[in-house]
Amino acid sequence: LSPRMLRWSILLNAYDYTINYRPGKEIANAAALSRLPKQSTENNGSPDTAILLLETIENSPLHGKDIARITAKDPILTQVLSWAWRGWPKSVSNERLKPYVTRQHEISIHNGCLLWGSRVIIPLQARHKILKELHAGHPGIVRMKALARSYVWWPKMDSEIENLVRTCELCQQSRASPPHAPAHKWESPRIPWSRIHVDLAGPIRGKNFLIVVDAFSKWLEVSVLKNTTSESVISCLRQIFSIHGLPDIIVSDNGTQFTSQVFQEYLNKGGIKHITSAPFHPSSNGQAERMVRTTKESLKKMAHRDWEYNLANFLFCQRVTPCTTTGKSPAELLMNRRLRTILDRVQPDVTSEIPEKNFEKTRTFETDDQVYAKNYSSGKIWKPATVVTPTGPLSYKVQTEDGQLWRRHIDQLRKRYVTAEQDHSAEKTESQEDKAGEQTVTAEIIPEENAAVVTTPREQSATASQSPDTASVGQQRSSTRQRRPPQWLKDYEC
Protein backbone atom coordinates (compact mmCIF):
# COMPACT_ATOMS: atom_id res chain seq x y z
CA LEU A 1 0.00 0.00 0.00
CA SER A 2 0.99 3.54 -0.56
CA PRO A 3 1.63 5.71 2.50
CA ARG A 4 -1.65 7.54 1.86
CA MET A 5 -3.70 4.32 1.71
CA LEU A 6 -1.88 3.05 4.80
CA ARG A 7 -2.84 6.15 6.77
CA TRP A 8 -6.49 5.76 5.70
CA SER A 9 -6.40 2.09 6.74
CA ILE A 10 -5.07 2.92 10.20
CA LEU A 11 -7.67 5.67 10.64
CA LEU A 12 -10.63 3.52 9.54
CA ASN A 13 -9.68 0.47 11.61
CA ALA A 14 -11.48 2.06 14.54
CA TYR A 15 -14.82 1.90 12.71
CA ASP A 16 -17.11 -0.85 11.40
CA TYR A 17 -17.84 0.13 7.81
CA THR A 18 -18.74 -1.24 4.39
CA ILE A 19 -17.10 -0.01 1.20
CA ASN A 20 -19.51 0.70 -1.69
CA TYR A 21 -18.41 1.82 -5.14
CA ARG A 22 -19.89 5.01 -6.62
CA PRO A 23 -18.87 6.66 -9.92
CA GLY A 24 -17.08 9.98 -9.68
CA LYS A 25 -19.88 11.88 -11.44
CA GLU A 26 -22.26 10.97 -8.61
CA ILE A 27 -19.95 12.16 -5.83
CA ALA A 28 -21.25 15.75 -5.76
CA ASN A 29 -20.68 16.44 -2.06
CA ALA A 30 -16.91 16.15 -2.50
CA ALA A 31 -16.73 19.21 -4.87
CA ALA A 32 -20.02 21.00 -4.48
CA LEU A 33 -18.74 24.58 -4.88
CA SER A 34 -16.74 23.83 -8.02
CA ARG A 35 -19.71 22.08 -9.69
CA LEU A 36 -22.39 24.75 -9.08
CA PRO A 37 -23.79 26.00 -12.42
CA LYS A 38 -23.66 29.72 -13.35
CA GLN A 39 -27.19 31.04 -13.59
CA SER A 40 -26.33 34.71 -14.54
CA THR A 41 -23.37 36.44 -16.29
CA GLU A 42 -24.43 40.04 -15.53
CA ASN A 43 -22.07 42.39 -13.63
CA ASN A 44 -23.45 43.42 -10.25
CA GLY A 45 -21.49 46.72 -10.24
CA SER A 46 -18.10 47.81 -8.98
CA PRO A 47 -17.83 48.18 -5.21
CA ASP A 48 -15.42 51.13 -5.66
CA THR A 49 -18.26 53.28 -6.94
CA ALA A 50 -20.30 52.64 -3.82
CA ILE A 51 -17.36 53.49 -1.57
CA LEU A 52 -16.68 56.69 -3.49
CA LEU A 53 -20.34 57.62 -3.15
CA LEU A 54 -20.24 57.10 0.60
CA GLU A 55 -17.13 59.27 0.94
CA THR A 56 -18.70 62.01 -1.12
CA ILE A 57 -21.81 62.05 1.04
CA GLU A 58 -19.76 62.13 4.23
CA ASN A 59 -17.63 65.10 3.10
CA SER A 60 -20.40 67.10 1.50
CA PRO A 61 -20.06 70.88 2.04
CA LEU A 62 -22.31 72.84 4.39
CA HIS A 63 -25.09 74.94 2.90
CA GLY A 64 -27.05 77.87 4.26
CA LYS A 65 -29.95 75.57 5.17
CA ASP A 66 -27.57 73.36 7.16
CA ILE A 67 -26.23 76.39 9.03
CA ALA A 68 -29.77 77.59 9.80
CA ARG A 69 -30.78 74.13 11.04
CA ILE A 70 -27.72 73.78 13.27
CA THR A 71 -28.12 77.38 14.52
CA ALA A 72 -31.68 76.63 15.64
CA LYS A 73 -30.34 73.78 17.80
CA ASP A 74 -27.40 75.70 19.31
CA PRO A 75 -28.33 77.00 22.82
CA ILE A 76 -26.20 80.16 22.61
CA LEU A 77 -27.21 81.17 19.09
CA THR A 78 -30.87 80.39 19.90
CA GLN A 79 -30.74 83.07 22.58
CA VAL A 80 -29.05 85.46 20.15
CA LEU A 81 -31.81 84.77 17.58
CA SER A 82 -34.43 85.58 20.17
CA TRP A 83 -32.75 88.86 21.10
CA ALA A 84 -32.30 89.78 17.44
CA TRP A 85 -36.07 89.39 16.90
CA ARG A 86 -37.39 90.86 20.17
CA GLY A 87 -34.64 93.23 21.36
CA TRP A 88 -31.29 93.12 23.11
CA PRO A 89 -30.81 93.36 26.87
CA LYS A 90 -28.74 96.12 28.40
CA SER A 91 -26.27 93.70 30.02
CA VAL A 92 -25.67 89.96 30.38
CA SER A 93 -23.71 87.91 32.90
CA ASN A 94 -22.94 84.97 30.63
CA GLU A 95 -19.41 85.37 29.22
CA ARG A 96 -20.31 83.35 26.11
CA LEU A 97 -23.06 85.85 25.18
CA LYS A 98 -21.07 89.07 25.70
CA PRO A 99 -19.33 88.99 22.25
CA TYR A 100 -22.75 88.99 20.58
CA VAL A 101 -24.17 91.75 22.80
CA THR A 102 -21.26 94.06 21.98
CA ARG A 103 -22.02 93.54 18.26
CA GLN A 104 -25.83 93.77 18.57
CA HIS A 105 -26.10 96.70 16.17
CA GLU A 106 -24.24 94.79 13.44
CA ILE A 107 -25.97 91.40 13.81
CA SER A 108 -28.86 90.52 11.52
CA ILE A 109 -30.91 87.46 10.50
CA HIS A 110 -31.34 86.11 6.99
CA ASN A 111 -33.12 82.81 6.21
CA GLY A 112 -32.55 81.55 9.73
CA CYS A 113 -28.80 82.34 9.69
CA LEU A 114 -27.16 84.93 11.92
CA LEU A 115 -24.93 87.42 10.11
CA TRP A 116 -22.34 89.83 11.47
CA GLY A 117 -22.19 92.32 8.66
CA SER A 118 -21.79 90.06 5.60
CA ARG A 119 -20.12 87.21 7.54
CA VAL A 120 -22.09 84.17 8.66
CA ILE A 121 -21.95 83.39 12.38
CA ILE A 122 -21.07 79.68 12.57
CA PRO A 123 -22.60 77.59 15.39
CA LEU A 124 -20.35 75.50 17.63
CA GLN A 125 -21.26 72.17 16.01
CA ALA A 126 -20.19 73.31 12.50
CA ARG A 127 -17.01 75.22 13.41
CA HIS A 128 -14.67 72.23 13.16
CA LYS A 129 -15.88 71.42 9.65
CA ILE A 130 -15.57 75.06 8.56
CA LEU A 131 -11.99 75.15 9.88
CA LYS A 132 -11.14 72.05 7.84
CA GLU A 133 -12.57 73.68 4.72
CA LEU A 134 -10.57 76.85 5.36
CA HIS A 135 -7.38 74.81 5.81
CA ALA A 136 -7.93 72.52 2.82
CA GLY A 137 -5.10 74.21 0.90
CA HIS A 138 -2.87 74.34 4.02
CA PRO A 139 -2.40 78.12 4.06
CA GLY A 140 -0.45 79.85 6.78
CA ILE A 141 -1.92 81.62 9.77
CA VAL A 142 -2.19 85.05 8.14
CA ARG A 143 -3.66 83.79 4.87
CA MET A 144 -6.13 81.52 6.64
CA LYS A 145 -7.32 84.38 8.85
CA ALA A 146 -7.81 86.59 5.79
CA LEU A 147 -9.80 83.84 4.07
CA ALA A 148 -11.99 83.22 7.12
CA ARG A 149 -12.72 86.93 7.65
CA SER A 150 -14.17 87.10 4.17
CA TYR A 151 -16.93 84.56 4.92
CA VAL A 152 -17.49 83.55 8.55
CA TRP A 153 -17.13 84.64 12.16
CA TRP A 154 -17.49 83.32 15.69
CA PRO A 155 -15.93 84.31 19.01
CA LYS A 156 -12.20 83.47 19.38
CA MET A 157 -12.01 82.43 15.71
CA ASP A 158 -8.46 83.81 15.28
CA SER A 159 -7.03 81.80 18.19
CA GLU A 160 -8.63 78.59 16.89
CA ILE A 161 -7.14 79.20 13.43
CA GLU A 162 -3.68 79.74 14.93
CA ASN A 163 -3.96 76.55 16.97
CA LEU A 164 -5.09 74.54 13.93
CA VAL A 165 -2.22 75.71 11.73
CA ARG A 166 0.38 75.08 14.46
CA THR A 167 -0.86 71.54 15.12
CA CYS A 168 -1.30 70.50 11.47
CA GLU A 169 0.99 67.50 10.80
CA LEU A 170 1.55 68.25 7.10
CA CYS A 171 2.25 71.93 7.74
CA GLN A 172 4.82 71.12 10.43
CA GLN A 173 6.62 68.59 8.24
CA SER A 174 6.84 70.89 5.23
CA ARG A 175 7.64 74.02 7.20
CA ALA A 176 10.90 75.79 6.38
CA SER A 177 13.89 75.14 8.58
CA PRO A 178 14.40 77.56 11.45
CA PRO A 179 17.02 80.28 11.04
CA HIS A 180 20.56 79.16 11.66
CA ALA A 181 21.80 79.73 15.15
CA PRO A 182 25.04 81.70 15.47
CA ALA A 183 28.11 79.51 15.40
CA HIS A 184 29.41 78.34 18.75
CA LYS A 185 32.36 80.46 19.79
CA TRP A 186 35.09 78.25 21.12
CA GLU A 187 37.17 79.51 23.99
CA SER A 188 40.53 80.80 22.83
CA PRO A 189 43.32 78.49 24.04
CA ARG A 190 46.16 80.15 25.90
CA ILE A 191 49.02 78.03 24.58
CA PRO A 192 49.76 76.30 21.26
CA TRP A 193 48.62 72.75 20.66
CA SER A 194 46.19 72.81 23.58
CA ARG A 195 43.04 72.16 21.54
CA ILE A 196 43.12 70.62 18.07
CA HIS A 197 40.33 69.96 15.58
CA VAL A 198 40.44 66.83 13.42
CA ASP A 199 38.41 65.64 10.45
CA LEU A 200 38.68 63.44 7.37
CA ALA A 201 38.86 64.80 3.83
CA GLY A 202 38.40 62.80 0.69
CA PRO A 203 38.50 61.02 -1.43
CA ILE A 204 40.63 63.62 -3.24
CA ARG A 205 42.18 62.07 -6.35
CA GLY A 206 41.62 58.66 -4.84
CA LYS A 207 43.27 59.53 -1.51
CA ASN A 208 41.83 60.10 1.97
CA PHE A 209 43.46 62.66 4.25
CA LEU A 210 43.45 63.37 7.97
CA ILE A 211 43.15 67.10 8.70
CA VAL A 212 44.53 68.36 12.04
CA VAL A 213 44.29 72.06 12.96
CA ASP A 214 45.70 73.78 16.04
CA ALA A 215 43.11 76.20 17.41
CA PHE A 216 45.73 78.60 18.80
CA SER A 217 48.16 78.99 15.91
CA LYS A 218 46.01 77.65 13.02
CA TRP A 219 48.88 75.28 12.19
CA LEU A 220 47.70 72.67 9.68
CA GLU A 221 48.81 69.06 9.45
CA VAL A 222 47.62 66.84 6.59
CA SER A 223 48.41 63.11 6.60
CA VAL A 224 47.55 60.51 3.98
CA LEU A 225 45.45 57.63 5.30
CA LYS A 226 45.83 54.07 4.07
CA ASN A 227 42.17 53.55 4.94
CA THR A 228 39.52 55.27 7.03
CA THR A 229 39.67 52.95 10.04
CA SER A 230 40.38 54.01 13.60
CA GLU A 231 43.74 52.21 13.55
CA SER A 232 44.91 54.24 10.54
CA VAL A 233 43.78 57.51 12.16
CA ILE A 234 45.58 56.60 15.40
CA SER A 235 48.77 55.80 13.47
CA CYS A 236 48.77 59.25 11.83
CA LEU A 237 47.97 61.03 15.09
CA ARG A 238 50.80 59.18 16.84
CA GLN A 239 53.30 60.51 14.29
CA ILE A 240 51.95 64.06 14.61
CA PHE A 241 52.01 63.91 18.42
CA SER A 242 55.63 62.74 18.35
CA ILE A 243 56.49 66.13 16.79
CA HIS A 244 54.16 68.56 18.59
CA GLY A 245 53.28 66.66 21.76
CA LEU A 246 49.94 65.57 23.21
CA PRO A 247 47.03 68.06 23.16
CA ASP A 248 44.59 68.64 25.99
CA ILE A 249 41.42 68.48 23.87
CA ILE A 250 40.52 66.88 20.53
CA VAL A 251 37.39 68.06 18.71
CA SER A 252 35.91 65.84 15.99
CA ASP A 253 32.64 64.91 14.36
CA ASN A 254 30.68 61.73 15.07
CA GLY A 255 32.36 59.57 12.44
CA THR A 256 32.87 55.94 13.33
CA GLN A 257 36.63 56.50 13.23
CA PHE A 258 36.40 58.91 16.18
CA THR A 259 33.63 57.24 18.20
CA SER A 260 34.99 53.69 18.20
CA GLN A 261 36.14 51.98 21.37
CA VAL A 262 39.70 51.70 20.02
CA PHE A 263 39.96 55.47 19.48
CA GLN A 264 38.52 56.23 22.91
CA GLU A 265 41.01 53.90 24.60
CA TYR A 266 43.89 55.59 22.76
CA LEU A 267 42.77 59.03 23.97
CA ASN A 268 42.26 57.78 27.53
CA LYS A 269 45.83 56.46 27.64
CA GLY A 270 47.12 59.90 26.71
CA GLY A 271 44.77 61.76 29.06
CA ILE A 272 43.18 63.61 26.13
CA LYS A 273 39.63 64.93 26.42
CA HIS A 274 37.40 64.17 23.42
CA ILE A 275 34.62 66.54 22.34
CA THR A 276 32.29 65.64 19.45
CA SER A 277 30.16 68.06 17.46
CA ALA A 278 26.40 67.74 17.01
CA PRO A 279 25.40 64.95 14.58
CA PHE A 280 24.92 66.12 10.98
CA HIS A 281 26.00 69.65 11.94
CA PRO A 282 29.47 70.23 10.44
CA SER A 283 29.66 73.89 11.42
CA SER A 284 30.10 72.89 15.06
CA ASN A 285 33.58 71.72 14.06
CA GLY A 286 34.16 74.72 11.82
CA GLN A 287 37.94 74.89 12.28
CA ALA A 288 38.51 71.50 10.67
CA GLU A 289 35.68 71.83 8.14
CA ARG A 290 37.10 75.12 6.84
CA MET A 291 40.54 73.57 6.45
CA VAL A 292 39.01 70.58 4.66
CA ARG A 293 37.46 72.90 2.10
CA THR A 294 40.67 74.92 1.77
CA THR A 295 42.73 71.76 1.25
CA LYS A 296 40.38 70.44 -1.41
CA GLU A 297 40.34 73.75 -3.28
CA SER A 298 44.12 74.10 -3.18
CA LEU A 299 44.81 70.58 -4.41
CA LYS A 300 42.36 71.04 -7.27
CA LYS A 301 44.06 74.26 -8.34
CA MET A 302 47.51 72.63 -8.44
CA ALA A 303 46.84 70.16 -11.22
CA HIS A 304 50.16 70.34 -13.08
CA ARG A 305 52.26 68.12 -10.78
CA ASP A 306 51.83 65.13 -8.52
CA TRP A 307 49.71 65.41 -5.39
CA GLU A 308 52.67 64.99 -3.00
CA TYR A 309 54.37 68.08 -4.41
CA ASN A 310 51.09 69.99 -4.38
CA LEU A 311 50.35 68.99 -0.78
CA ALA A 312 53.82 69.97 0.46
CA ASN A 313 53.67 73.29 -1.38
CA PHE A 314 50.19 74.02 0.00
CA LEU A 315 51.21 73.24 3.59
CA PHE A 316 54.33 75.39 3.29
CA CYS A 317 52.33 78.37 1.98
CA GLN A 318 49.66 77.91 4.64
CA ARG A 319 52.17 77.85 7.47
CA VAL A 320 54.06 81.00 6.42
CA THR A 321 51.02 83.10 5.47
CA PRO A 322 49.74 85.43 8.24
CA CYS A 323 46.25 84.57 9.47
CA THR A 324 43.56 87.26 9.33
CA THR A 325 42.38 86.58 12.89
CA THR A 326 45.77 86.49 14.60
CA GLY A 327 47.84 88.72 12.32
CA LYS A 328 50.74 86.26 12.46
CA SER A 329 51.67 83.15 10.55
CA PRO A 330 51.02 79.73 12.12
CA ALA A 331 54.77 79.09 12.25
CA GLU A 332 55.37 82.25 14.31
CA LEU A 333 52.70 81.32 16.84
CA LEU A 334 53.68 77.66 17.12
CA MET A 335 57.49 77.85 16.78
CA ASN A 336 58.05 81.48 17.77
CA ARG A 337 59.99 82.07 14.55
CA ARG A 338 59.36 82.69 10.87
CA LEU A 339 60.06 79.97 8.35
CA ARG A 340 62.58 80.98 5.70
CA THR A 341 61.08 81.23 2.21
CA ILE A 342 62.28 82.22 -1.25
CA LEU A 343 61.03 85.75 -0.59
CA ASP A 344 63.55 86.09 2.24
CA ARG A 345 66.31 86.05 -0.39
CA VAL A 346 65.02 89.41 -1.64
CA GLN A 347 65.95 91.15 1.61
CA PRO A 348 69.56 92.33 2.08
CA ASP A 349 71.89 90.18 4.12
CA VAL A 350 72.22 91.56 7.63
CA THR A 351 74.35 88.79 9.09
CA SER A 352 77.59 90.78 8.57
CA GLU A 353 76.25 93.56 10.77
CA ILE A 354 75.85 91.21 13.70
CA PRO A 355 79.02 91.19 15.85
CA GLU A 356 80.73 87.84 15.97
CA LYS A 357 80.71 86.02 19.25
CA ASN A 358 83.97 85.38 21.08
CA PHE A 359 84.49 81.71 20.55
CA GLU A 360 87.17 79.74 22.37
CA LYS A 361 90.44 79.78 20.46
CA THR A 362 91.35 76.49 18.84
CA ARG A 363 94.71 74.99 17.91
CA THR A 364 96.32 76.22 14.72
CA PHE A 365 99.21 75.09 12.55
CA GLU A 366 101.54 76.98 10.29
CA THR A 367 103.08 75.86 7.03
CA ASP A 368 106.01 73.41 7.46
CA ASP A 369 104.92 72.50 11.00
CA GLN A 370 105.75 68.92 11.99
CA VAL A 371 102.59 66.98 12.88
CA TYR A 372 101.21 63.51 13.28
CA ALA A 373 98.31 62.83 10.88
CA LYS A 374 95.73 60.16 11.58
CA ASN A 375 96.01 57.22 9.19
CA TYR A 376 92.74 55.60 8.05
CA SER A 377 94.44 52.90 5.97
CA SER A 378 96.61 49.95 6.96
CA GLY A 379 99.65 50.59 9.13
CA LYS A 380 100.24 52.81 12.12
CA ILE A 381 97.37 54.95 13.33
CA TRP A 382 99.45 58.13 13.39
CA LYS A 383 102.00 58.96 10.71
CA PRO A 384 104.57 61.78 10.71
CA ALA A 385 103.73 64.53 8.24
CA THR A 386 104.41 68.16 7.42
CA VAL A 387 101.75 70.86 7.04
CA VAL A 388 101.59 72.07 3.45
CA THR A 389 98.80 74.63 3.53
CA PRO A 390 95.53 75.30 5.38
CA THR A 391 92.38 74.40 3.39
CA GLY A 392 89.81 75.89 5.75
CA PRO A 393 89.31 77.31 9.23
CA LEU A 394 89.84 73.89 10.80
CA SER A 395 91.34 71.74 8.03
CA TYR A 396 94.84 71.40 6.55
CA LYS A 397 96.64 69.66 3.70
CA VAL A 398 99.63 67.66 4.96
CA GLN A 399 102.38 65.62 3.27
CA THR A 400 103.59 62.35 4.77
CA GLU A 401 107.18 61.11 4.69
CA ASP A 402 106.42 58.88 1.72
CA GLY A 403 105.12 61.86 -0.26
CA GLN A 404 101.33 61.30 0.10
CA LEU A 405 99.10 64.38 0.36
CA TRP A 406 96.25 64.11 2.88
CA ARG A 407 93.51 66.50 3.88
CA ARG A 408 92.77 66.30 7.61
CA HIS A 409 90.64 68.09 10.17
CA ILE A 410 92.47 69.69 13.06
CA ASP A 411 91.03 67.00 15.35
CA GLN A 412 92.89 64.47 13.18
CA LEU A 413 96.27 66.22 13.60
CA ARG A 414 98.69 66.31 16.52
CA LYS A 415 101.78 68.44 16.92
CA ARG A 416 104.99 66.47 16.52
CA TYR A 417 108.05 67.36 18.61
CA VAL A 418 111.49 66.35 17.25
CA THR A 419 114.94 66.23 18.93
CA ALA A 420 117.93 68.33 17.85
CA GLU A 421 119.61 65.29 16.24
CA GLN A 422 116.46 64.51 14.25
CA ASP A 423 116.20 68.11 13.19
CA HIS A 424 119.94 68.27 12.20
CA SER A 425 119.72 64.91 10.40
CA ALA A 426 116.68 66.09 8.51
CA GLU A 427 118.45 69.30 7.51
CA LYS A 428 121.62 67.39 6.47
CA THR A 429 119.60 64.91 4.44
CA GLU A 430 117.88 67.76 2.67
CA SER A 431 121.22 69.52 1.98
CA GLN A 432 122.82 66.33 0.66
CA GLU A 433 119.84 65.73 -1.59
CA ASP A 434 120.12 69.30 -2.86
CA LYS A 435 123.91 68.93 -3.52
CA ALA A 436 123.40 65.59 -5.26
CA GLY A 437 120.81 67.15 -7.45
CA GLU A 438 123.12 70.04 -8.33
CA GLN A 439 126.05 67.71 -9.15
CA THR A 440 123.84 65.56 -11.34
CA VAL A 441 122.70 68.60 -13.24
CA THR A 442 126.36 69.75 -13.63
CA ALA A 443 127.46 66.36 -14.94
CA GLU A 444 124.80 66.51 -17.59
CA ILE A 445 125.89 69.94 -18.80
CA ILE A 446 129.73 69.24 -19.13
CA PRO A 447 130.87 68.29 -22.71
CA GLU A 448 131.93 64.74 -23.55
CA GLU A 449 135.66 65.47 -23.88
CA ASN A 450 135.76 66.75 -20.30
CA ALA A 451 133.50 64.07 -18.93
CA ALA A 452 136.43 61.82 -17.88
CA VAL A 453 137.76 64.53 -15.58
CA VAL A 454 134.58 64.90 -13.60
CA THR A 455 134.01 62.34 -10.85
CA THR A 456 130.71 61.15 -9.53
CA PRO A 457 129.52 61.83 -6.00
CA ARG A 458 130.18 58.18 -5.07
CA GLU A 459 133.82 58.42 -6.25
CA GLN A 460 134.20 61.67 -4.38
CA SER A 461 132.88 59.99 -1.27
CA ALA A 462 135.34 57.08 -1.67
CA THR A 463 138.26 59.47 -2.15
CA ALA A 464 137.22 61.47 0.87
CA SER A 465 137.13 58.33 2.97
CA GLN A 466 140.73 57.54 1.98
CA SER A 467 141.93 60.98 3.07
CA PRO A 468 142.02 61.32 6.88
CA ASP A 469 141.71 65.06 6.81
CA THR A 470 138.70 64.96 4.57
CA ALA A 471 137.08 62.20 6.62
CA SER A 472 137.49 64.19 9.79
CA VAL A 473 135.69 67.10 8.25
CA GLY A 474 132.70 65.03 7.21
CA GLN A 475 132.50 63.10 10.50
CA GLN A 476 129.17 63.54 12.40
CA ARG A 477 129.65 65.19 15.77
CA SER A 478 128.24 63.57 18.91
CA SER A 479 125.57 65.13 21.06
CA THR A 480 126.85 67.26 23.95
CA ARG A 481 123.81 66.76 26.19
CA GLN A 482 124.23 64.76 29.42
CA ARG A 483 122.95 61.24 29.30
CA ARG A 484 121.69 59.44 32.38
CA PRO A 485 121.03 55.69 32.27
CA PRO A 486 117.69 54.51 33.70
CA GLN A 487 117.59 53.50 37.37
CA TRP A 488 116.54 49.94 36.68
CA LEU A 489 119.94 49.19 35.09
CA LYS A 490 121.51 49.40 38.55
CA ASP A 491 119.65 46.24 39.51
CA TYR A 492 121.71 44.14 37.11
CA GLU A 493 125.44 43.31 36.98
CA CYS A 494 127.30 42.17 33.90
Order of alpha helices (4+ residues) and beta strands (2+ residues): alpha-alpha-alpha-alpha-alpha-beta-beta-beta-alpha-alpha-beta-alpha-alpha-beta-beta-beta-alpha-beta-alpha-alpha-beta-alpha-alpha-alpha-beta-beta-beta-beta-beta-alpha-alpha-alpha
